[in-house]
Amino acid sequence: MGFRHLAAAAALACTVIALPQAHAGLGDSLPRGTFLIDAAYIYATTSRQFDRNGKSVPLLAPTERYEAGAGLQGIIRATPSVQQKIFALRVLYGITDRLTIAFANPLSLETVIQANLAWEPGDYQASLGRPYSEQDFWEWAGSMGQRKPVNRAVSNKNAWGDTVVALRYRLPSTEWMLANNISLGMTLQGALPTGRDKNPEALLEIGNTAWWLHNYGDAEAHLSIDWRPWWTGDVARLTLSAEGYYAWLRTRTYDAATGSRHPLLLTQAPYVGETYKINGGDWQVGRVQIEWAPIIGPTLGTWMTQGSVEKARKFPPLLSLLVQYSFVNLQPSVWESNYDIWSVKQAEFWGAGYKHIFAAQATLSLLRVGAPMMLYVRGRSLDILPGKNMRPANAVTVGMRLLLKFW
Amino acid sequence: MGVYRETIHLRGAPYARGLDHGKRLRHRIRAFYTQVLSTALLPNLNREQPSIAGFLTHYQGDAYADGKFSYQLLLEMAQSVETQLPEHYKEEMRGIADGCGLSYDQILLLNTFPDTVLAVRAIAATLRYSGGPSLVRWEVKGLKNAKGEPAKEKKYNALATAQAVEIPTDAQIRLVLSDADGVDPKTVRVQLNSTLYVHGDAGLAMKQLTTKEGEPKELEVILTPTEPLAAASVQAVMISAADTTILADPPPAHARFGRPETLTFTTKGYGKKAAEVPNKGIDDGRTRPPPIAFAVKGSATKDGAPILAQHFALLDAGAAHEGTTLFVHHAEEGSGKSDHAYLSWAGLTWGFSGMSKRGVAWACNFSDTLDNAILKDLLGQLTGGLDKAKLTSKGWPIGLAMREISREATDSDAAMTQLVKYQHLMGWVCMVADKDGKLRLAEIDADAEPIDDNLPEGVTVVKWNGSPENSPASNTEDDLRAGVHYVEKTVDVDPLITALATALLGNAGVKVTIDSQRVVSTYFFKSLLVFHTLGTILTEQHGKLDVPAAQAILSDPRLVDKSDSMNAVVFEPATGKIHHAMGAVPATDAPWETFSFADGGQ
């Protein structure tokens, strides 16, 4: 009994390779010898989840509390909200013009969970002359060693997530593809287990691994296509992209709660077993994207181009706008423990499902005017269209990219 | 919510069947133990340590410190129970322990706690409620006695029948509550049939009555119904109140309430004597129904075949339903015992209902009584002083006694005869129906009377006695019903137990009146309500009853405890079929499934 596993709450906008080129499609690569450093601050928040019927429900299932022989004391209804503050650092390097390698790691600055506990009284208690009030319940629980959980819990302070390593290869183009400005890219990426897991004895806490963030898999394989039908000089004014990828999540083993901190609400190890496993369930993702360059802006010959305006014309436009839609098909997460009933209950909100992700981004590129940086702001929403068995973590990202080339 | 239930067939020697049970239900047993005992009942009982150790100082010792009180207390009680049990049940429990990885002590505790905890609860609840106000006197203003004079104030005595009959329709009802700390008028709640009166309402007047010393220990409550009472009708009044103190330990802090009391009257023209008018109680909208059971046959059923049905409720604790199991025991060849099945939970060697292949079906409801093994054992320890006395309880858990009966009894009468042989731990009402349609109800207590007296022995058998007037649990020859109160064993406690209680509780600063079940049990009026509701339903459906009808009765919201319902069952002893609903809360939310001995019991 007790609180269910707090659903992974604030998935991140953390696409590993998003290139700041004039050709900013989903399958592009960096020019050979070029570094790109991308530093971003992400603020993600969520306060609900979509259940198996696509209905919006709180992140925590209600917890019915009983007193042995005295019936239902009441129902703890928590409507937690989760805020994640993350510094995301990405470093990309163009090994060749076609092959780019990338490293990325989200550094969680902190995760704040507001429990927002509420109480629904249960059965009338003749000996009290009333049903249990919320205060009654926590006084009762306190007399048995169960403290009331704090309303605001902070975790994941300065904690690294799983480290992502990715390789993207821009496939050779046929003459027809070149003639029609179509390119293909392939990306493979994997996550190294450097993230922090949840303390099993904590009620209001989440971890910082790929499973918890639920935004990138332990391994992914992408295939993408970009089409640029409209150009002004060397700048593509419109880029239409599409991508499909498969994300695999490895089975993870977690320690079961022993009740050392929450004896009434979080004691599972005696019957669940000392550990349990979660097979996270893989994802299949389809994504489409449109990028428009409304303002190409001034083009100057600067130190970056040794004074060449011609070279500067190949840089990205001053302003580009992007909208993106992703459909994520979620395969069910399977929980394995000694106690099947518990496992099934835990997986209640982790069955097969899907997400609709909408994103929009504006990028201001200063390359054409002699500053090797790009500033961007990105918004992402997962609840414009309801999903199923998922937690919509909406996010705002503000970032800066630096381009470096040493030879 | 999912539905969780298993059917487990067990064979072989006792240890082997226990081992098989333990292995197959290993994790359910561990979950049941953790969720119902470790994280629910045991810590809750730990809260009672100060009050119990206040007069039984043995429990102040180190062995009971640091949260070990409840486990150690229940284990010691379990070990005293164990001394009474035959080896084959101990062997079976050893097998379960080895199979599931819990200790033998844990399995022993698991198999004895319902009886021992209920016995403790009966005492604790009596203590709790006896500290609150009690209804001591009543009077109907306007009522005349046989001589035509105004009827005098009467001492209150809880009854299963009417307090007074033929009262005027404009009568005022005067009730006097008493408490050593005074009664708080703001907590008084009076319900007349379906109309509620509370402090400040028109129709409810209250006045403090002072003692000679000037202390306000009594509160006079006068109910003047806002509408005239209906003529020739039955009127029921429920009253509850708290005293002026706040009980802070164990938390939560609350006013000290007395037991709600229900009184029944008839108005002029009804025409029956008080003893002929049952006190059917009042549904106050906040009372959870206790378990019920009924048995029907002959003219009551569609085809004349006997049916026994029960909806059992006690404690689910949000978890027990996950461990519900139908155990089918196959007798060893040549043993002369019968195959038998019972509805139970993972880790238990018994249940509260079952049936043998020979066609003897049974169902037991707990019945609150202070005539239990704990007090019986305490009596024997009094000479040694309360500092050495311990709470022990020698006897048989009811489920094991009934399992023995399942193995051996050939019919209902044999079951009754066998039931008398066991020392029982707690109060129970057990209904038995056999394949030939013999319906019996056993009212059981621990027979704790320390001296020979005229009180009933441990088992009182209730059956049809020729007429409804002489058959307190039957409308006709072909039906029998039970709640959780005794219908014939109406005086169950020896006055010496009252003396014992006074000795014990005087040290705890509590004055207690211990009398019969109807006076002290918190279940008494709740039981009357469901008992009579069930009686009405059985009358309405007389001749139309079959398995689906019985199942529908067990699902009737008036009879279902939505929080602590544990299982529901309909037995057909003539055909060897068991129809059960369990694994959900309430149990009747689960689909019904059928097990049949006729199918080879597989």
Interface residues (C-beta under 8 A of the other chain):
Chain A: M1 E64 R65 Y66 E67 A68 G69 G71 L72 G122 D123 Y124 A126 S127 L128 G129 R130 Y132 S133 Q135 D136 F137 E139 W140 G142 S143 M144 G145 G259 P263 L264 T267 P270 Y271 N338 Y339 D340 I341 W342 V344 K345
Chain B: G2 Y4 R26 H27 R28 R30 A31 Y33 T34 Q35 V36 S38 T39 A40 L41 P43 N44 N46 R47 G67 V117 R121 A125 R128 Y129 T187 S240 A242 P250 P251 P252 A253 H254 A255 F257 R259 P260 R286 T287 R288 L314 L315 D316 A317 G318 A319 E322 T522 D561 K562 S563 D564
